[in-house]
Every structure is written in structure tokens, then in C-alpha cells.
């Protein structure tokens, strides 16, 4: 859900109405407008752009990558026009998994928007935080991340259309008005470019996934976190599946997913359409899972390519799938170190 994913480390729980400014809620009936809706929605409190992917170099060495941009609204309804006024905070995470080296590294940064330090702009067709960026050219997207221990420059090209997740234009996460997000995914992006890590440069190709969500209020008080799966199978079909975990250990009925066939057509999956069962653990985190979608005759084992792919307070990393089909993807697990706060 992401995309799910998540503002874990981000910030604080703040009121929806601050000194006269009210953020909008995610409700059914939204009129999507593209390409405009691929960019900023400052009238919603929270927003993220989530890139993950699996690539290999000429020698077959495998890498997983993650680049995430978060925006958290801090609007207070005042008239401060200074370029340094805090209207939005921007957090970003970049991570690299080196399968052969059994190494996972990540960095994060937090900035306010101006002047020009971080932001998201339809006019510039760009999302950025310092020298980390996603630059759009039509539907193609170029990722750049320069970190102390790694860097990557990757071109992403859609091989199937983007998908609007959920039903009636929203991805409902809990009972009640506005407990939902607007959620758009590019489920199959061809990725190519360069990765530099450990003193070596690698020319890589592979597949990536992109999630974009915006909302103001999403989780219910009894929900502590989620487990989110992107599944890119070698038969050119994809799944997005997530389950929302409650404080009492049960799974919320608003957990859901999507199946995308080889032509790019999407089918919504409700909670009863699939099952996600933990198999083995690394500490608190299940790093091997059993996934079933009986109506589609899908029975998969999901296994992390290395156990330790934990960021500050959530786990997100590259995985392999085997079973009725084979493939790769990403797994995100939140709320294992305490309830997620937005």
C-alpha cells in the first residue's frame, strides 16, 4: 500500500485542521487527471512516491534498489510568504541491496521545501530531495541518488499502463469516511542504468515498480501496520497484495490487492481472495511467506534475497518468488517496532 509504503520515521501525529487550514479527505468519486496527478497534491496531508526494483549486471550480479520521497503537510493557514516558511516537510529514503555481497545499505534525509531544496512539481515534472530525484519525461522516469556508500542512475520505461488501485477510485484502508488513499501504480517498468557500490560500477537492467499515494487520514486506531508485496512474475503478470494488522493480532478486512494480467488489465482482489502466511523469521520480521490466490491458481513462496534489509524502523527489501510461477519483487513490513504514526 505503500506504498504503503510509509511515513514511519516521519514525524508526528498532528491535527487535520491547523489554525484554519483543513486538508482534504480521500473519498470516492475523485476525478483523476493525468499527467497532473502523478505529481504534488498539497491539499492532502501526506503523499509518497515509492520506487523499488530488481536489476542485474552483465555478470548476473543482483541488486535491489529503493528510492522513496515523502511529503508531509505542515500548512497552518497563515500568510507567511517567505521562501523559508515551512509548508511541507520532505523525507527521502534511498537503499541498495547487494545480493552477492550480502550487503544492505541505506540513507535518509529530511528537508523543508524551499528555496528549491526539496519538492514535487508538475510544472517541473520532477520530485526531488537534494541531489536525489525522479525526473519525468512523459511516462518515462529517471532516478538519481547520490549517497555516501552508493549511487545509482536509472531510466525507467513503462511496459504496461499505470493502474489505479482499489475500488471506486480509492484504496480503502479502514472503516469510516476518509480512511483511504488515492493510489496509483506503475507495476511493470523496464529499468536500465548504472549502480556504483563498493568501489565498483555496474551497468544493470531489470524491472521496477512505482507507487504514488496521497491522503490525509488512513489507518484506524486499532491498526498497527501492514505487510505489502509487489510481485513481478516471469510470465509478465503482477500482483500487489497488502494486509493490515490490528493490535489484537487479527487481519483487517480492508486488506486487499490487485492482479494485473500480461496485457496490463487490472482486477481488484478483496481480502478473501488471497492469503499471506509467514513461514520463517529474521528477528521480529517474517522474511519468508506463503502467498496463495486460489481463483487464479497461484501458489507462491516469497523469500528475502538476504535477511537484513531493515531501515530505521521498518523492513523493506528485495525478494524472490517460486512455486506455480517464478519472479521477483519487494516486501515491506511496518509496525513491528510499534504502531505506525502519520
Secondary structure by P-SEA (a helix, b strand, c coil): ccccccccccccccccccccbbbbcccccccccccccccccccccccbbbbbbccccccbbbbbbbbbbbbbbbcccccccccccccbbbbbbbbccccccccccbbbbbbccccccccccccccccccccccccccccbbbbbbbcccccbbbbbbbcccccccccccccccccccccccccccccccbbbbbbbcccccccccccbbbbbbbbccccccccccbbbbbbbccccbbbbbbbbbcccccccccccbbbbcccbbbbbbccccbbbbbcccccccccbbbbbbccccbbbbbbbccccccccccccccccccccccccbbbbbccccccccc
